[in-house]
Amino acid sequence: MATFQYIAKDSSGQERRGTVEAGDRSGAIAAIRAQGLMPTALGEIKGGGGAAAKKPTPAKKAAPAKAPKKGNIDIKIKLPKFLRGRVKAKDLTSFTRQLATLVNAGLPLMRCIEVLKKQKMAPAMADCLDGISENIAGGGTFSDALTAYPKIFDNLYVNMVKAGEAGGVLEVVLNRLAEFAEKAQKIKNKVKGAMIYPSVVLFAAIGITAFLLITVIPKFQQVFNDILGGASLPAITEFVMGISEFVQHNGLQIFAGVAALVVIYKVFGKTPFGAYQLDKLRINIPVIGTLVRRTAISQFTRTLGTLLSSGVPILQALVIVRDTTGNRVVRKAIQTVHDAVKEGESMTDPLASSGVFPPMVVSMVQVGEETGALPDMLTRIANTYDDEVDNAVAGMTAAIEPALIIFLAVVVGTIVIAMFLPMIKIISQVSGAAG
């Protein structure tokens, strides 16, 4: 028996240190895991340990191997690098799809991980696979290994893998995860793409207006004063020049005011009441609210349907869906559904009373519960609302684009007319003098 010194993390993330006796490194890791701990550094205490033994430290990547001195600890396990950045959604989806293919081909899980480690990938993902290999080699399960990397694998991913392992259908679950991620990313990209053009037009309108007010109008004002000698100007011209003077002399105050509004918005949004009210506004605001609501319903139904079809218990699935939902209004509605199901009630009544889910969704969920085909029904709802999201994106784009163009035309047109009217008066005076 050898003595191993370890550094590990418990279920709450706290660091624990200690020693354990085992026949080899795998046995030591298994003994540590049996205590409910996740080892992050491990080394054998040679030469009797004692005060001369050094504390275990994570191995450095690409460091040349050195023969351990007597009394030192030979480190083999790397500390998970939680702070090396997140893995992109498309990289995680690609990893999941490739892993599902390899598992479906009949390769052992460890062999699949080793094959994927040879692929070119982000440093964070490479470190993650190293840690997963260590954990699995030490007798841990794949789902347990994933829990050490919460920034890469969320609760949805981990729980679905756990359900797949329990049911012996890991490759099916991995394929579902890949499809889920692909569809979620597709919706996200559509929403982002729909906002690009309106954002560009809005910034162009602000930039052009600021340029005219600060640079062009003051020159016209000087010309009018020199030629008209302080004569009265049309009301619209006076109005535009007044705005121009205000912007020129109070630019710093305007900037400070905008910055203050942004700070107030951020601070208000971090409070529970403020965050809930802002989410409520987002889901009810005209045009954009329709898109937000349909996206939230699509995400809720697809996530819940995917979890249930993978064998996750409904109460646990509702908790996962609740925690992965960004909108707090929808989150509150899901919590109400969870509480009702926990008491043995149906999902239908709390869904209907929430005010978030339309009657069509409530009716389809009710049919799914009564027929025992709730996962399939939820997936059908998600597919329907994916199409609704496409229509909402198209409708929002169709409504916002002409509105912004009209806004830009009104602003610029008002400035042009305001500057043109005094020019008519100047031309009339010049023509009269010439006559």
ABEGO torsion letter per residue (X at the ends): XBBBBBBBBBAAGBBBBEBBBBABAAAAAAAAAAAGBBBABBBBBBGGEEAABBBBBBBBBGBBBBBBBBGBBBBABBBBBAAAEBBBAAAAAAAAAAAAAAAAAGBBAAAAAAAAAABBBBAAAAAAAAAAAAAAAAGBBAAAAAAABAAABBAAAAAAAAAAAAAGAAAAAAAAAAAAAAAAAAAAAAAAAAAAAAAAAAAAAAAAAAAAAAAAAAAAAAAAAAAAGGBBBBAAAAAAAAAAAAAAAAAAAAAAAAAAAAAAAAAAAABAAAAAAAAAAAAABBGAAAAAAAAAAAAAAAAAAAAAAAGBBAAAAAAAAAAABABAAAAAAAAAAAAAAAAGBBAAAAAAAAGABBAAAAAAAAAAAAAGAAAAAAAAAAAAAAAAAAAAAAAAAAAAAAAAAAAAAAAAAAAAAAAAAAAAAAAAAAAAAAX
